């Protein structure tokens, strides 16, 4: 479950960085990574953030299906 937690954090931070890059591209009218339209950044960020949500839900499902046993 630790890998799902790490995946959630990585996807969340990655999505935020992509959104910030898109905003900078929109404000400065510069092309980064060969992308001419700022909307493309938000499409990619959407997919990355959905992957993060999927990791979070999978982690919660693992926790609910395998509760810790009291000793």
HTML snippet that shows the backbone in 3Dmol.js (N, CA, C, O; Angstrom):
<script src="https://3Dmol.org/build/3Dmol-min.js"></script>
<div id="view" style="width:600px;height:400px;position:relative"></div>
<script>
const pdb = `
ATOM      1  N   UNK A   1       0.816  -1.188   0.000  1.00  0.00           N
ATOM      2  CA  UNK A   1       0.000   0.000   0.000  1.00  0.00           C
ATOM      3  C   UNK A   1       0.861   1.254   0.000  1.00  0.00           C
ATOM      4  O   UNK A   1       0.415   2.341  -0.367  1.00  0.00           O
ATOM      5  N   UNK A   2       2.106   1.071   0.422  1.00  0.00           N
ATOM      6  CA  UNK A   2       3.019   2.212   0.441  1.00  0.00           C
ATOM      7  C   UNK A   2       3.248   2.732  -0.981  1.00  0.00           C
ATOM      8  O   UNK A   2       3.341   3.941  -1.193  1.00  0.00           O
ATOM      9  N   UNK A   3       3.338   1.818  -1.955  1.00  0.00           N
ATOM     10  CA  UNK A   3       3.565   2.233  -3.341  1.00  0.00           C
ATOM     11  C   UNK A   3       2.380   3.033  -3.882  1.00  0.00           C
ATOM     12  O   UNK A   3       2.569   3.938  -4.695  1.00  0.00           O
ATOM     13  N   UNK A   4       1.163   2.711  -3.441  1.00  0.00           N
ATOM     14  CA  UNK A   4      -0.002   3.479  -3.871  1.00  0.00           C
ATOM     15  C   UNK A   4       0.006   4.879  -3.266  1.00  0.00           C
ATOM     16  O   UNK A   4      -0.405   5.843  -3.911  1.00  0.00           O
ATOM     17  N   UNK A   5       0.474   4.985  -2.030  1.00  0.00           N
ATOM     18  CA  UNK A   5       0.581   6.310  -1.401  1.00  0.00           C
ATOM     19  C   UNK A   5       1.608   7.166  -2.127  1.00  0.00           C
ATOM     20  O   UNK A   5       1.382   8.349  -2.383  1.00  0.00           O
ATOM     21  N   UNK A   6       2.729   6.555  -2.452  1.00  0.00           N
ATOM     22  CA  UNK A   6       3.768   7.290  -3.178  1.00  0.00           C
ATOM     23  C   UNK A   6       3.267   7.681  -4.565  1.00  0.00           C
ATOM     24  O   UNK A   6       3.515   8.796  -5.024  1.00  0.00           O
ATOM     25  N   UNK A   7       2.563   6.766  -5.235  1.00  0.00           N
ATOM     26  CA  UNK A   7       1.996   7.072  -6.550  1.00  0.00           C
ATOM     27  C   UNK A   7       1.002   8.212  -6.506  1.00  0.00           C
ATOM     28  O   UNK A   7       0.959   9.040  -7.416  1.00  0.00           O
ATOM     29  N   UNK A   8       0.206   8.261  -5.458  1.00  0.00           N
ATOM     30  CA  UNK A   8      -0.759   9.350  -5.295  1.00  0.00           C
ATOM     31  C   UNK A   8      -0.044  10.692  -5.164  1.00  0.00           C
ATOM     32  O   UNK A   8      -0.420  11.668  -5.812  1.00  0.00           O
ATOM     33  N   UNK A   9       0.983  10.735  -4.327  1.00  0.00           N
ATOM     34  CA  UNK A   9       1.741  11.975  -4.142  1.00  0.00           C
ATOM     35  C   UNK A   9       2.455  12.405  -5.423  1.00  0.00           C
ATOM     36  O   UNK A   9       2.449  13.584  -5.776  1.00  0.00           O
ATOM     37  N   UNK A  10       3.063  11.454  -6.109  1.00  0.00           N
ATOM     38  CA  UNK A  10       3.784  11.780  -7.341  1.00  0.00           C
ATOM     39  C   UNK A  10       2.830  12.319  -8.394  1.00  0.00           C
ATOM     40  O   UNK A  10       3.133  13.314  -9.052  1.00  0.00           O
ATOM     41  N   UNK A  11       1.689  11.679  -8.561  1.00  0.00           N
ATOM     42  CA  UNK A  11       0.713  12.140  -9.551  1.00  0.00           C
ATOM     43  C   UNK A  11       0.140  13.511  -9.173  1.00  0.00           C
ATOM     44  O   UNK A  11      -0.051  14.363 -10.040  1.00  0.00           O
ATOM     45  N   UNK A  12      -0.127  13.718  -7.908  1.00  0.00           N
ATOM     46  CA  UNK A  12      -0.653  15.012  -7.466  1.00  0.00           C
ATOM     47  C   UNK A  12       0.328  16.144  -7.692  1.00  0.00           C
ATOM     48  O   UNK A  12      -0.040  17.200  -8.206  1.00  0.00           O
ATOM     49  N   UNK A  13       1.577  15.925  -7.308  1.00  0.00           N
ATOM     50  CA  UNK A  13       2.601  16.958  -7.492  1.00  0.00           C
ATOM     51  C   UNK A  13       2.891  17.157  -8.974  1.00  0.00           C
ATOM     52  O   UNK A  13       3.052  18.289  -9.431  1.00  0.00           O
ATOM     53  N   UNK A  14       2.959  16.051  -9.734  1.00  0.00           N
ATOM     54  CA  UNK A  14       3.190  16.164 -11.174  1.00  0.00           C
ATOM     55  C   UNK A  14       2.071  16.927 -11.866  1.00  0.00           C
ATOM     56  O   UNK A  14       2.337  17.774 -12.719  1.00  0.00           O
ATOM     57  N   UNK A  15       0.833  16.639 -11.514  1.00  0.00           N
ATOM     58  CA  UNK A  15      -0.300  17.361 -12.087  1.00  0.00           C
ATOM     59  C   UNK A  15      -0.263  18.845 -11.761  1.00  0.00           C
ATOM     60  O   UNK A  15      -0.568  19.682 -12.611  1.00  0.00           O
ATOM     61  N   UNK A  16       0.110  19.170 -10.531  1.00  0.00           N
ATOM     62  CA  UNK A  16       0.205  20.583 -10.133  1.00  0.00           C
ATOM     63  C   UNK A  16       1.305  21.293 -10.917  1.00  0.00           C
ATOM     64  O   UNK A  16       1.126  22.434 -11.343  1.00  0.00           O
ATOM     65  N   UNK A  17       2.436  20.627 -11.109  1.00  0.00           N
ATOM     66  CA  UNK A  17       3.525  21.235 -11.876  1.00  0.00           C
ATOM     67  C   UNK A  17       3.132  21.450 -13.340  1.00  0.00           C
ATOM     68  O   UNK A  17       3.496  22.461 -13.940  1.00  0.00           O
ATOM     69  N   UNK A  18       2.394  20.504 -13.907  1.00  0.00           N
ATOM     70  CA  UNK A  18       1.944  20.660 -15.289  1.00  0.00           C
ATOM     71  C   UNK A  18       0.965  21.819 -15.405  1.00  0.00           C
ATOM     72  O   UNK A  18       1.010  22.567 -16.382  1.00  0.00           O
ATOM     73  N   UNK A  19       0.084  21.979 -14.427  1.00  0.00           N
ATOM     74  CA  UNK A  19      -0.859  23.103 -14.440  1.00  0.00           C
ATOM     75  C   UNK A  19      -0.119  24.422 -14.323  1.00  0.00           C
ATOM     76  O   UNK A  19      -0.446  25.377 -15.027  1.00  0.00           O
ATOM     77  N   UNK A  20       0.869  24.492 -13.451  1.00  0.00           N
ATOM     78  CA  UNK A  20       1.659  25.719 -13.301  1.00  0.00           C
ATOM     79  C   UNK A  20       2.402  26.034 -14.591  1.00  0.00           C
ATOM     80  O   UNK A  20       2.461  27.192 -15.007  1.00  0.00           O
ATOM     81  N   UNK A  21       2.971  25.010 -15.230  1.00  0.00           N
ATOM     82  CA  UNK A  21       3.652  25.220 -16.507  1.00  0.00           C
ATOM     83  C   UNK A  21       2.678  25.738 -17.560  1.00  0.00           C
ATOM     84  O   UNK A  21       3.029  26.613 -18.351  1.00  0.00           O
ATOM     85  N   UNK A  22       1.458  25.202 -17.575  1.00  0.00           N
ATOM     86  CA  UNK A  22       0.438  25.680 -18.510  1.00  0.00           C
ATOM     87  C   UNK A  22       0.051  27.125 -18.250  1.00  0.00           C
ATOM     88  O   UNK A  22      -0.151  27.898 -19.186  1.00  0.00           O
ATOM     89  N   UNK A  23      -0.052  27.490 -16.980  1.00  0.00           N
ATOM     90  CA  UNK A  23      -0.377  28.884 -16.650  1.00  0.00           C
ATOM     91  C   UNK A  23       0.738  29.833 -17.062  1.00  0.00           C
ATOM     92  O   UNK A  23       0.475  30.919 -17.578  1.00  0.00           O
ATOM     93  N   UNK A  24       1.986  29.426 -16.834  1.00  0.00           N
ATOM     94  CA  UNK A  24       3.128  30.255 -17.246  1.00  0.00           C
ATOM     95  C   UNK A  24       3.141  30.392 -18.766  1.00  0.00           C
ATOM     96  O   UNK A  24       3.392  31.476 -19.292  1.00  0.00           O
ATOM     97  N   UNK A  25       2.872  29.303 -19.463  1.00  0.00           N
ATOM     98  CA  UNK A  25       2.824  29.337 -20.922  1.00  0.00           C
ATOM     99  C   UNK A  25       1.704  30.252 -21.407  1.00  0.00           C
ATOM    100  O   UNK A  25       1.868  30.972 -22.392  1.00  0.00           O
ATOM    101  N   UNK A  26       0.582  30.222 -20.726  1.00  0.00           N
ATOM    102  CA  UNK A  26      -0.552  31.056 -21.110  1.00  0.00           C
ATOM    103  C   UNK A  26      -0.251  32.541 -20.903  1.00  0.00           C
ATOM    104  O   UNK A  26      -0.583  33.373 -21.748  1.00  0.00           O
ATOM    105  N   UNK A  27       0.376  32.864 -19.778  1.00  0.00           N
ATOM    106  CA  UNK A  27       0.653  34.268 -19.450  1.00  0.00           C
ATOM    107  C   UNK A  27       1.772  34.832 -20.319  1.00  0.00           C
ATOM    108  O   UNK A  27       1.669  35.958 -20.806  1.00  0.00           O
ATOM    109  N   UNK A  28       2.826  34.068 -20.515  1.00  0.00           N
ATOM    110  CA  UNK A  28       4.000  34.581 -21.235  1.00  0.00           C
ATOM    111  C   UNK A  28       3.922  34.378 -22.745  1.00  0.00           C
ATOM    112  O   UNK A  28       4.739  34.924 -23.486  1.00  0.00           O
ATOM    113  N   UNK A  29       2.943  33.595 -23.208  1.00  0.00           N
ATOM    114  CA  UNK A  29       2.788  33.285 -24.625  1.00  0.00           C
ATOM    115  C   UNK A  29       4.030  32.600 -25.204  1.00  0.00           C
ATOM    116  O   UNK A  29       4.327  32.760 -26.388  1.00  0.00           O
ATOM    117  N   UNK A  30       4.749  31.846 -24.384  1.00  0.00           N
ATOM    118  CA  UNK A  30       5.917  31.080 -24.810  1.00  0.00           C
ATOM    119  C   UNK A  30       5.507  29.629 -25.019  1.00  0.00           C
ATOM    120  O   UNK A  30       4.565  29.143 -24.394  1.00  0.00           O
ATOM    121  N   UNK A  31       6.226  28.943 -25.907  1.00  0.00           N
ATOM    122  CA  UNK A  31       5.965  27.525 -26.110  1.00  0.00           C
ATOM    123  C   UNK A  31       6.999  26.720 -25.334  1.00  0.00           C
ATOM    124  O   UNK A  31       8.201  26.917 -25.512  1.00  0.00           O
ATOM    125  N   UNK A  32       6.547  25.828 -24.487  1.00  0.00           N
ATOM    126  CA  UNK A  32       7.408  24.937 -23.737  1.00  0.00           C
ATOM    127  C   UNK A  32       7.175  23.525 -24.255  1.00  0.00           C
ATOM    128  O   UNK A  32       6.036  23.144 -24.525  1.00  0.00           O
ATOM    129  N   UNK A  33       8.219  22.765 -24.393  1.00  0.00           N
ATOM    130  CA  UNK A  33       8.145  21.366 -24.811  1.00  0.00           C
ATOM    131  C   UNK A  33       7.466  21.202 -26.171  1.00  0.00           C
ATOM    132  O   UNK A  33       6.923  20.138 -26.468  1.00  0.00           O
ATOM    133  N   UNK A  34       7.495  22.232 -26.982  1.00  0.00           N
ATOM    134  CA  UNK A  34       6.905  22.142 -28.315  1.00  0.00           C
ATOM    135  C   UNK A  34       5.388  22.222 -28.352  1.00  0.00           C
ATOM    136  O   UNK A  34       4.794  21.992 -29.406  1.00  0.00           O
ATOM    137  N   UNK A  35       4.745  22.539 -27.242  1.00  0.00           N
ATOM    138  CA  UNK A  35       3.289  22.664 -27.200  1.00  0.00           C
ATOM    139  C   UNK A  35       2.904  24.115 -27.462  1.00  0.00           C
ATOM    140  O   UNK A  35       3.329  25.018 -26.741  1.00  0.00           O
ATOM    141  N   UNK A  36       2.103  24.332 -28.493  1.00  0.00           N
ATOM    142  CA  UNK A  36       1.748  25.696 -28.889  1.00  0.00           C
ATOM    143  C   UNK A  36       0.535  26.241 -28.137  1.00  0.00           C
ATOM    144  O   UNK A  36       0.392  27.452 -27.970  1.00  0.00           O
ATOM    145  N   UNK A  37      -0.324  25.353 -27.692  1.00  0.00           N
ATOM    146  CA  UNK A  37      -1.556  25.793 -27.039  1.00  0.00           C
ATOM    147  C   UNK A  37      -1.527  25.394 -25.570  1.00  0.00           C
ATOM    148  O   UNK A  37      -1.198  24.256 -25.234  1.00  0.00           O
ATOM    149  N   UNK A  38      -1.870  26.323 -24.706  1.00  0.00           N
ATOM    150  CA  UNK A  38      -1.832  26.073 -23.265  1.00  0.00           C
ATOM    151  C   UNK A  38      -2.860  25.028 -22.844  1.00  0.00           C
ATOM    152  O   UNK A  38      -2.701  24.394 -21.802  1.00  0.00           O
ATOM    153  N   UNK A  39      -3.898  24.842 -23.629  1.00  0.00           N
ATOM    154  CA  UNK A  39      -4.939  23.867 -23.288  1.00  0.00           C
ATOM    155  C   UNK A  39      -4.359  22.458 -23.218  1.00  0.00           C
ATOM    156  O   UNK A  39      -4.836  21.636 -22.435  1.00  0.00           O
ATOM    157  N   UNK A  40      -3.345  22.169 -24.018  1.00  0.00           N
ATOM    158  CA  UNK A  40      -2.739  20.838 -24.023  1.00  0.00           C
ATOM    159  C   UNK A  40      -2.175  20.478 -22.655  1.00  0.00           C
ATOM    160  O   UNK A  40      -2.227  19.315 -22.256  1.00  0.00           O
ATOM    161  N   UNK A  41      -1.639  21.451 -21.932  1.00  0.00           N
ATOM    162  CA  UNK A  41      -1.118  21.190 -20.589  1.00  0.00           C
ATOM    163  C   UNK A  41      -2.231  20.726 -19.659  1.00  0.00           C
ATOM    164  O   UNK A  41      -2.033  19.827 -18.841  1.00  0.00           O
ATOM    165  N   UNK A  42      -3.388  21.335 -19.786  1.00  0.00           N
ATOM    166  CA  UNK A  42      -4.490  21.007 -18.893  1.00  0.00           C
ATOM    167  C   UNK A  42      -5.105  19.649 -19.224  1.00  0.00           C
ATOM    168  O   UNK A  42      -5.633  18.979 -18.336  1.00  0.00           O
ATOM    169  N   UNK A  43      -5.043  19.239 -20.481  1.00  0.00           N
ATOM    170  CA  UNK A  43      -5.491  17.897 -20.841  1.00  0.00           C
ATOM    171  C   UNK A  43      -4.579  16.845 -20.213  1.00  0.00           C
ATOM    172  O   UNK A  43      -5.052  15.837 -19.688  1.00  0.00           O
ATOM    173  N   UNK A  44      -3.283  17.086 -20.270  1.00  0.00           N
ATOM    174  CA  UNK A  44      -2.321  16.150 -19.672  1.00  0.00           C
ATOM    175  C   UNK A  44      -2.464  16.150 -18.155  1.00  0.00           C
ATOM    176  O   UNK A  44      -2.448  15.087 -17.533  1.00  0.00           O
ATOM    177  N   UNK A  45      -2.604  17.326 -17.553  1.00  0.00           N
ATOM    178  CA  UNK A  45      -2.746  17.420 -16.102  1.00  0.00           C
ATOM    179  C   UNK A  45      -4.000  16.694 -15.633  1.00  0.00           C
ATOM    180  O   UNK A  45      -3.990  16.065 -14.575  1.00  0.00           O
ATOM    181  N   UNK A  46      -5.068  16.773 -16.399  1.00  0.00           N
ATOM    182  CA  UNK A  46      -6.300  16.081 -16.054  1.00  0.00           C
ATOM    183  C   UNK A  46      -6.056  14.580 -15.968  1.00  0.00           C
ATOM    184  O   UNK A  46      -6.499  13.932 -15.020  1.00  0.00           O
ATOM    185  N   UNK A  47      -5.356  14.026 -16.948  1.00  0.00           N
ATOM    186  CA  UNK A  47      -5.076  12.590 -16.946  1.00  0.00           C
ATOM    187  C   UNK A  47      -4.191  12.193 -15.779  1.00  0.00           C
ATOM    188  O   UNK A  47      -4.419  11.158 -15.154  1.00  0.00           O
ATOM    189  N   UNK A  48      -3.191  12.995 -15.480  1.00  0.00           N
ATOM    190  CA  UNK A  48      -2.275  12.684 -14.376  1.00  0.00           C
ATOM    191  C   UNK A  48      -3.011  12.758 -13.040  1.00  0.00           C
ATOM    192  O   UNK A  48      -2.805  11.909 -12.172  1.00  0.00           O
ATOM    193  N   UNK A  49      -3.858  13.755 -12.871  1.00  0.00           N
ATOM    194  CA  UNK A  49      -4.605  13.873 -11.622  1.00  0.00           C
ATOM    195  C   UNK A  49      -5.623  12.742 -11.468  1.00  0.00           C
ATOM    196  O   UNK A  49      -5.854  12.271 -10.355  1.00  0.00           O
ATOM    197  N   UNK A  50      -6.231  12.302 -12.571  1.00  0.00           N
ATOM    198  CA  UNK A  50      -7.141  11.156 -12.495  1.00  0.00           C
ATOM    199  C   UNK A  50      -6.389   9.886 -12.116  1.00  0.00           C
ATOM    200  O   UNK A  50      -6.922   9.048 -11.389  1.00  0.00           O
ATOM    201  N   UNK A  51      -5.168   9.735 -12.594  1.00  0.00           N
ATOM    202  CA  UNK A  51      -4.346   8.595 -12.199  1.00  0.00           C
ATOM    203  C   UNK A  51      -4.040   8.644 -10.701  1.00  0.00           C
ATOM    204  O   UNK A  51      -4.024   7.612 -10.031  1.00  0.00           O
ATOM    205  N   UNK A  52      -3.798   9.843 -10.184  1.00  0.00           N
ATOM    206  CA  UNK A  52      -3.585  10.002  -8.747  1.00  0.00           C
ATOM    207  C   UNK A  52      -4.816   9.638  -7.938  1.00  0.00           C
ATOM    208  O   UNK A  52      -4.703   9.011  -6.885  1.00  0.00           O
ATOM    209  N   UNK A  53      -5.992  10.024  -8.420  1.00  0.00           N
ATOM    210  CA  UNK A  53      -7.237   9.662  -7.747  1.00  0.00           C
ATOM    211  C   UNK A  53      -7.433   8.154  -7.769  1.00  0.00           C
ATOM    212  O   UNK A  53      -7.875   7.564  -6.783  1.00  0.00           O
ATOM    213  N   UNK A  54      -7.102   7.531  -8.899  1.00  0.00           N
ATOM    214  CA  UNK A  54      -7.198   6.080  -8.998  1.00  0.00           C
ATOM    215  C   UNK A  54      -6.287   5.397  -7.974  1.00  0.00           C
ATOM    216  O   UNK A  54      -6.697   4.427  -7.337  1.00  0.00           O
ATOM    217  N   UNK A  55      -5.073   5.888  -7.812  1.00  0.00           N
ATOM    218  CA  UNK A  55      -4.152   5.324  -6.806  1.00  0.00           C
ATOM    219  C   UNK A  55      -4.728   5.480  -5.401  1.00  0.00           C
ATOM    220  O   UNK A  55      -4.633   4.568  -4.580  1.00  0.00           O
ATOM    221  N   UNK A  56      -5.316   6.626  -5.133  1.00  0.00           N
ATOM    222  CA  UNK A  56      -5.897   6.874  -3.818  1.00  0.00           C
ATOM    223  C   UNK A  56      -7.058   5.928  -3.547  1.00  0.00           C
ATOM    224  O   UNK A  56      -7.160   5.365  -2.457  1.00  0.00           O
ATOM    225  N   UNK A  57      -7.932   5.751  -4.530  1.00  0.00           N
ATOM    226  CA  UNK A  57      -9.075   4.846  -4.354  1.00  0.00           C
ATOM    227  C   UNK A  57      -8.624   3.393  -4.220  1.00  0.00           C
ATOM    228  O   UNK A  57      -9.204   2.635  -3.442  1.00  0.00           O
ATOM    229  N   UNK A  58      -7.597   3.001  -4.969  1.00  0.00           N
ATOM    230  CA  UNK A  58      -7.078   1.633  -4.859  1.00  0.00           C
ATOM    231  C   UNK A  58      -6.483   1.404  -3.478  1.00  0.00           C
ATOM    232  O   UNK A  58      -6.641   0.326  -2.905  1.00  0.00           O
ATOM    233  N   UNK A  59      -5.806   2.398  -2.944  1.00  0.00           N
ATOM    234  CA  UNK A  59      -5.235   2.290  -1.594  1.00  0.00           C
ATOM    235  C   UNK A  59      -6.339   2.128  -0.557  1.00  0.00           C
ATOM    236  O   UNK A  59      -6.228   1.306   0.353  1.00  0.00           O
ATOM    237  N   UNK A  60      -7.401   2.913  -0.695  1.00  0.00           N
ATOM    238  CA  UNK A  60      -8.516   2.815   0.249  1.00  0.00           C
ATOM    239  C   UNK A  60      -9.204   1.453   0.144  1.00  0.00           C
ATOM    240  O   UNK A  60      -9.618   0.890   1.157  1.00  0.00           O
ATOM    241  N   UNK A  61      -9.329   0.920  -1.077  1.00  0.00           N
ATOM    242  CA  UNK A  61      -9.937  -0.399  -1.254  1.00  0.00           C
ATOM    243  C   UNK A  61      -9.079  -1.479  -0.604  1.00  0.00           C
ATOM    244  O   UNK A  61      -9.610  -2.413  -0.004  1.00  0.00           O
ATOM    245  N   UNK A  62      -7.768  -1.362  -0.718  1.00  0.00           N
ATOM    246  CA  UNK A  62      -6.868  -2.330  -0.078  1.00  0.00           C
ATOM    247  C   UNK A  62      -7.002  -2.274   1.434  1.00  0.00           C
ATOM    248  O   UNK A  62      -6.998  -3.311   2.098  1.00  0.00           O
ATOM    249  N   UNK A  63      -7.119  -1.086   1.975  1.00  0.00           N
ATOM    250  CA  UNK A  63      -7.258  -0.920   3.425  1.00  0.00           C
ATOM    251  C   UNK A  63      -8.581  -1.525   3.901  1.00  0.00           C
ATOM    252  O   UNK A  63      -8.622  -2.172   4.947  1.00  0.00           O
ATOM    253  N   UNK A  64      -9.656  -1.322   3.145  1.00  0.00           N
ATOM    254  CA  UNK A  64     -10.961  -1.838   3.558  1.00  0.00           C
ATOM    255  C   UNK A  64     -11.039  -3.357   3.425  1.00  0.00           C
ATOM    256  O   UNK A  64     -11.712  -4.004   4.227  1.00  0.00           O
ATOM    257  N   UNK A  65     -10.369  -3.939   2.436  1.00  0.00           N
ATOM    258  CA  UNK A  65     -10.438  -5.384   2.213  1.00  0.00           C
ATOM    259  C   UNK A  65      -9.489  -6.167   3.102  1.00  0.00           C
ATOM    260  O   UNK A  65      -9.695  -7.361   3.316  1.00  0.00           O
ATOM    261  N   UNK A  66      -8.473  -5.535   3.614  1.00  0.00           N
ATOM    262  CA  UNK A  66      -7.497  -6.215   4.457  1.00  0.00           C
ATOM    263  C   UNK A  66      -7.294  -5.442   5.758  1.00  0.00           C
ATOM    264  O   UNK A  66      -6.243  -4.830   5.951  1.00  0.00           O
ATOM    265  N   UNK A  67      -8.270  -5.460   6.640  1.00  0.00           N
ATOM    266  CA  UNK A  67      -8.095  -4.722   7.908  1.00  0.00           C
ATOM    267  C   UNK A  67      -7.017  -5.370   8.769  1.00  0.00           C
ATOM    268  O   UNK A  67      -6.774  -6.574   8.692  1.00  0.00           O
ATOM    269  N   UNK A  68      -6.388  -4.553   9.579  1.00  0.00           N
ATOM    270  CA  UNK A  68      -5.353  -5.081  10.496  1.00  0.00           C
ATOM    271  C   UNK A  68      -6.031  -5.907  11.585  1.00  0.00           C
ATOM    272  O   UNK A  68      -7.070  -5.531  12.127  1.00  0.00           O
ATOM    273  N   UNK A  69      -5.412  -7.034  11.884  1.00  0.00           N
ATOM    274  CA  UNK A  69      -5.951  -7.913  12.927  1.00  0.00           C
ATOM    275  C   UNK A  69      -5.380  -7.493  14.277  1.00  0.00           C
ATOM    276  O   UNK A  69      -4.189  -7.211  14.405  1.00  0.00           O
ATOM    277  N   UNK A  70      -6.247  -7.459  15.272  1.00  0.00           N
ATOM    278  CA  UNK A  70      -5.793  -7.151  16.623  1.00  0.00           C
ATOM    279  C   UNK A  70      -5.159  -8.393  17.219  1.00  0.00           C
ATOM    280  O   UNK A  70      -5.683  -9.501  17.101  1.00  0.00           O
ATOM    281  N   UNK A  71      -4.019  -8.183  17.863  1.00  0.00           N
ATOM    282  CA  UNK A  71      -3.295  -9.335  18.434  1.00  0.00           C
ATOM    283  C   UNK A  71      -3.724  -9.636  19.843  1.00  0.00           C
ATOM    284  O   UNK A  71      -3.211 -10.571  20.458  1.00  0.00           O
TER     285      UNK A  71
END
`;
const viewer = $3Dmol.createViewer("view");
viewer.addModel(pdb, "pdb");
viewer.setStyle({}, {cartoon: {color: "spectrum"}});
viewer.zoomTo();
viewer.render();
</script>
